[in-house]
């Protein structure tokens, strides 16, 4: 099986920003296990949330620095496995820090390590966090290595109000389609789905497969239309 990368799962029990040193050690161990797996299956990136998904309130004013410092402790492992550490901005209703591409750039600068210098975009979160999705993609340039696709309501593409044409144009502007190891990934999670509950929930593969197929077909349809302009 060939995969593009691994999307890390960061909860209160395993998160970089936690004030509890045992929790921070747990997330270091978790990342290392995933990098070992990623190396075996030839993954090219590992997605990181600087704080726990599902925790929107701050612990304290030091959580940003604690998170960056904890990630730095394991950053050498990204270089050793040749897997890119990728930061995903997530909207403020789901995490307490790093909500926009600009936030991700500041966080990456704070980590200050060659193993962690890329961004994973998520169209659903960008609808909330970014003032202009196309402009944010263009400004990210080579830092962007993966883009999660879901519509404005977290349903399949085409079921909400996202202007997909602008996104496709922006991706072509930065040469995303010509760069090695850059990906777009379908990630619809059902309309109104609380993603933090998926840590402990039961997935329904048949439903998710249909959402992914719809997303792929709609993207291809709009890409063809954009290229015909």
C-alpha positions as CSV (number, residue, x, y, z in Angstrom):
1,X,0.0,0.0,0.0
2,X,1.3,3.5,-0.9
3,X,0.3,6.4,1.2
4,X,1.0,10.1,1.0
5,X,1.3,10.8,4.8
6,X,-0.2,10.4,8.3
7,X,-2.7,12.7,10.0
8,X,-1.8,12.8,13.7
9,X,-4.5,12.6,16.3
10,X,-3.9,15.0,19.2
11,X,-6.2,14.8,22.3
12,X,-6.0,16.0,25.9
13,X,-4.3,12.7,26.8
14,X,-1.6,13.2,24.2
15,X,-0.8,16.8,23.3
16,X,2.1,19.1,22.9
17,X,0.7,22.1,24.8
18,X,-0.3,20.2,28.0
19,X,1.0,21.6,31.3
20,X,1.3,17.9,32.5
21,X,4.8,16.6,31.7
22,X,3.5,13.0,31.5
23,X,1.1,14.0,28.8
24,X,3.8,15.8,26.9
25,X,6.0,12.7,27.1
26,X,3.1,10.6,25.8
27,X,2.8,12.8,22.7
28,X,6.5,12.6,22.1
29,X,6.3,8.8,22.2
30,X,3.2,8.9,20.0
31,X,4.9,11.0,17.3
32,X,8.0,8.7,17.3
33,X,5.8,5.6,16.9
34,X,4.1,7.2,14.0
35,X,7.3,8.3,12.4
36,X,8.6,4.7,12.6
37,X,5.4,3.5,10.9
38,X,5.6,6.3,8.4
39,X,9.1,5.4,7.5
40,X,8.1,1.8,6.9
41,X,5.2,2.7,4.6
42,X,7.1,5.6,2.9
43,X,5.0,8.4,4.2
44,X,6.1,11.9,3.1
45,X,4.5,14.0,5.9
46,X,3.0,13.8,9.4
47,X,0.3,16.3,10.3
48,X,0.6,18.0,13.7
49,X,-2.0,20.0,15.8
50,X,-0.1,22.2,18.3
51,X,-2.9,21.8,20.8
52,X,-5.5,19.1,21.6
53,X,-8.4,18.9,19.1
54,X,-11.6,19.4,21.1
55,X,-10.0,21.8,23.6
56,X,-10.8,25.4,22.7
57,X,-10.0,27.1,26.0
58,X,-6.4,28.1,26.8
59,X,-4.5,26.3,29.6
60,X,-2.4,29.5,30.2
61,X,-0.3,32.1,28.4
62,X,2.7,29.7,28.1
63,X,1.0,26.9,26.1
64,X,2.2,28.2,22.7
65,X,5.9,28.1,23.9
66,X,5.4,24.8,25.7
67,X,3.9,23.3,22.6
68,X,6.7,24.5,20.3
69,X,9.4,23.4,22.8
70,X,7.9,19.9,23.1
71,X,7.7,19.5,19.3
72,X,11.3,20.6,19.0
73,X,12.4,17.8,21.3
74,X,11.2,15.2,18.7
75,X,12.0,17.3,15.6
76,X,15.3,15.5,14.8
77,X,13.2,12.3,14.3
78,X,11.5,14.0,11.3
79,X,14.8,14.6,9.7
80,X,16.0,11.0,10.4
81,X,13.0,9.4,8.8
82,X,12.8,12.0,6.0
83,X,9.2,12.8,6.9
84,X,8.1,16.4,6.9
85,X,6.5,17.8,10.0
86,X,3.4,19.6,8.9
87,X,1.4,22.1,11.0
88,X,-2.4,22.2,10.5
89,X,-4.3,25.4,11.5
90,X,-7.6,24.6,13.0
91,X,-10.5,26.9,13.8
92,X,-10.8,28.4,17.3
93,X,-13.9,26.4,18.2
94,X,-11.9,23.2,18.2
95,X,-8.4,24.2,19.4
96,X,-6.9,26.9,21.6
97,X,-3.9,27.9,19.4
98,X,-2.8,28.1,15.8
99,X,-6.0,29.0,13.9
100,X,-4.6,30.5,10.6
101,X,-1.8,30.0,8.1
102,X,-0.1,33.1,9.6
103,X,-0.4,31.5,13.1
104,X,1.2,28.3,11.7
105,X,4.1,30.3,10.2
106,X,4.7,32.0,13.6
107,X,4.6,28.6,15.3
108,X,7.0,27.0,12.8
109,X,9.4,29.9,13.4
110,X,9.2,29.2,17.1
111,X,9.9,25.5,16.7
112,X,12.9,26.6,14.6
113,X,13.9,23.2,13.2
114,X,14.3,22.0,9.6
115,X,12.2,18.9,10.4
116,X,9.1,21.1,10.9
117,X,8.6,23.8,8.3
118,X,5.4,23.0,6.3
119,X,1.7,23.6,6.5
120,X,-1.4,21.4,6.0
121,X,-4.4,23.4,4.9
122,X,-8.0,22.4,5.6
123,X,-10.6,24.2,3.5
124,X,-13.3,23.8,6.1
125,X,-11.2,25.5,8.8
126,X,-9.9,28.1,6.2
127,X,-13.4,29.2,5.6
128,X,-13.5,30.5,9.2
129,X,-9.8,31.5,9.8
130,X,-8.6,33.0,6.5
131,X,-9.8,36.3,5.1
132,X,-9.2,35.0,1.6
133,X,-8.5,31.3,1.0
134,X,-6.9,31.8,-2.4
135,X,-4.5,34.5,-1.1
136,X,-3.6,32.4,1.9
137,X,-2.7,29.5,-0.4
138,X,-0.6,31.7,-2.6
139,X,1.2,33.3,0.3
140,X,2.0,29.8,1.8
141,X,3.7,28.8,-1.5
142,X,6.2,26.0,-1.0
143,X,5.2,25.6,2.7
144,X,1.9,24.0,1.7
145,X,2.2,20.3,1.1
146,X,-1.3,19.0,1.6
147,X,-4.8,20.4,1.5
148,X,-7.8,18.8,3.1
149,X,-11.0,19.1,1.1
150,X,-14.5,19.5,2.6
151,X,-17.2,22.0,2.0
152,X,-18.2,24.9,4.2
153,X,-20.5,22.6,6.2
154,X,-18.0,19.8,6.4
155,X,-20.0,17.8,3.9
156,X,-18.7,16.6,0.6
157,X,-17.5,19.3,-1.9
158,X,-20.4,20.7,-3.8
159,X,-22.8,20.5,-0.8
160,X,-21.9,23.8,0.7
161,X,-20.9,27.3,-0.3
162,X,-17.1,27.0,-0.8
163,X,-15.7,28.7,-3.9
164,X,-13.7,25.8,-5.1
165,X,-12.7,27.5,-8.4
166,X,-10.6,30.1,-6.5
167,X,-8.9,27.3,-4.5
168,X,-8.0,25.4,-7.7
169,X,-6.7,28.6,-9.4
170,X,-4.5,29.4,-6.3
171,X,-3.1,25.9,-6.3
172,X,-2.1,26.2,-10.0
173,X,-0.6,29.6,-9.3
174,X,1.9,28.1,-6.8
175,X,2.6,25.1,-9.1
176,X,1.1,22.7,-6.6
177,X,0.2,20.3,-9.5
178,X,3.9,20.1,-10.6
179,X,5.6,19.7,-7.3
180,X,6.7,16.3,-5.9
181,X,5.0,15.0,-2.8
182,X,2.2,17.6,-2.7
183,X,-1.3,16.4,-2.2
184,X,-5.0,17.2,-2.0
185,X,-6.9,14.9,0.4
186,X,-10.7,14.4,0.6
187,X,-11.8,14.9,4.2
188,X,-15.6,15.3,4.5
189,X,-16.8,14.3,7.9
190,X,-20.6,14.6,7.6
191,X,-22.5,17.9,7.9
192,X,-22.1,19.4,11.4
193,X,-19.8,16.6,12.6
194,X,-17.9,17.3,15.8
195,X,-14.5,15.9,14.8
196,X,-13.3,15.6,18.4
197,X,-15.9,12.9,19.0
198,X,-14.3,10.8,16.3
199,X,-11.5,9.9,18.7
200,X,-13.9,7.6,20.5
201,X,-16.7,7.1,17.9
202,X,-17.4,4.4,15.3
203,X,-16.9,5.3,11.7
204,X,-19.2,4.2,8.9
205,X,-17.0,3.3,6.0
206,X,-19.8,3.1,3.4
207,X,-21.0,6.6,4.1
208,X,-17.5,8.1,4.3
209,X,-16.6,6.4,1.0
210,X,-19.5,8.0,-0.7
211,X,-18.6,11.4,0.7
212,X,-15.0,11.0,-0.6
213,X,-16.2,9.9,-4.0
214,X,-18.5,12.9,-4.3
215,X,-15.7,15.2,-3.2
216,X,-13.3,13.7,-5.8
217,X,-15.7,13.9,-8.7
218,X,-16.7,17.5,-7.9
219,X,-13.1,18.6,-7.6
220,X,-12.3,17.0,-11.0
221,X,-15.4,18.6,-12.5
222,X,-14.5,22.1,-11.3
223,X,-10.8,21.6,-12.2
224,X,-11.8,20.7,-15.8
225,X,-14.0,23.8,-15.9
226,X,-11.2,26.1,-14.6
227,X,-8.7,24.8,-17.0
228,X,-11.1,25.4,-19.9
229,X,-11.3,29.1,-19.2
